[in-house]
Amino acid sequence: MASHRDFVDYVAEQLGEAGAIRSRKMFGEYGLYCDDVFFAVICDDLLFVKVTPEGEAAFPDLPKAPPYEGAKESFLVEDVEDRECLAALTRITSQALRDKQQKKGRK
């Protein structure tokens, strides 16, 4: 089942405090970017955020699941109503991913 655009727009609005959020349609589902860093997907109207060590340290109790068969586990964010939590997880994750990309670029 593909995700609904209304749900994607709602999640993007909820994440607005984290930075510039945009979505991109990918294979019938959606990828999410924060300040041009790919950090999450929405599959079957569920939000999955990439796992980083920093994210695990800040949110150790978030459940994990693969967004689709064969994918790596991601944080499964079931409560998309909690703007503060969503923004914090998004900021932490996107910064960690940005830092990782910059380190790779220096080698």
Secondary structure, DSSP 8 states (H G I E B T S, - for coil): ----HHHHHHHHHHTGGGS-EEEEEETTEEEEEETTEEEEEEETTEEEE---HHHHHH-TT--EE-SSTT---EEEE--TT-HHHHHHHHHHHHHHHHHHHHHHHH-
